[in-house]
Amino acid sequence: MRYSEQFMEHIEYAFHAFCKIVLRHEAINTWRDLKRKEAREISLDYLMSERYFEPSDMDSYFEKQDKPTVFIVLGKEVIVDDKGNGIIKIAGVKAGSFVALLLRWLS
């Protein structure tokens, strides 16, 4: 079935109008969502001025310990020094190969 030029032009204009309406309403929804998000968020500057707190924290697992810490990982003993600098000794395995094995197992 063949449609007339006038009818095809009408369909094209109607489709363009539909697209404009959809885009307009999507812009309104996006603007409304951004305003809602902005109303719920609290500025970090505001929080810092109201009450001072540390924005970050540091773990203290290895602070002030007299002796190295021993962990059991995959059935092997992993010994870490008191400053948390790294692995001192792994019982029966070279440290480098154990770390490579551990990383492969975790990924």
N, C-alpha and C positions, 0 to 999 in steps of 0.2 A: 504494500500500500504506500502510495506516495503522498506526502503532506505538502501543503502549499507553503510558499515562502513566508507568507504572513503568519501562518500558524507556527512555523519553525522559529520565526523572530519572536513571537509571543512566548514560546517555551524558553528561549534563551533569556529574555528579559525577566521572566518569572524566576528562573534559576538564579540569576544574578541578584535579584531582590532577596531570595531565600538565603543566599550565601552572606549578603550584607547583614541580614537580621541575625543569623547565627553568630557571625563574628562580633557584632555589637553586643549581643548578650554574653558571649564568652568574655569580652573585655570587661563588662559590668561585673561578672562573677569573679574574675581575677582581681579587679580593684577591691571588691568587697572582701575577698579572702585576705588580701594584703592588709587592709584596714583592720580586720579582725585579728590577724597575727600581730600587727603593730600594737594593738590595744592590750594584748595579753603579754607581750614581751616586756621585760624590765631591763633597763640599760645597766651595763656594768659600771659605768661612771656613777650612776645614781646609787647603786649598791655600795660602791667604795666610799662615797661621801657620807652615806648614812651610818655605816658601821665598817670599821677596818677589819679585814680578814685576809689571810694569805690566799691568793688566787691559785696557788699550787701547794702541793705537799710532797714530802719526800719520805719514802719508806725507810724504816730504821731497823731492818732485819739483822744487820751485821754490826750495829754500833756497840761499842764498848764491850766486846766479848774477849775474854782472855785466851780462848782456844779456838781453833778452826771448827767450822760447822760441817757436819757430815749428813749428806742426803743419800737416800737409796733411790736410784733411778734405773729402771729396767733390770733390777736385781744386782746392780753394781753400786759400790760405794763411791760417792762423789764428795771430795773434800774441798771446801771453799775457805779461804783465809778470813781473818776477822775483819778486814776492811771491805770485803766483798769484791776484791779486785779480780777474782776469777778462779778457775779451777787449779788447785795445786796438784792434786794427785787423784787418779782413778785407779782403784785396786785392780791390778792385773791387766790393764788396757792402757795404751797410749792415749793421752788427752786429746790430741788432734783427731784420731780416728774415732774415738768415742763421740766427740762433738759432731762429727760428720754423720755418724750413724744415728745420733739422737735427732739431728735436724731432718734427715731423710725420713725417720719414723714419724716425726711430728707433722710433716707436710703432707 
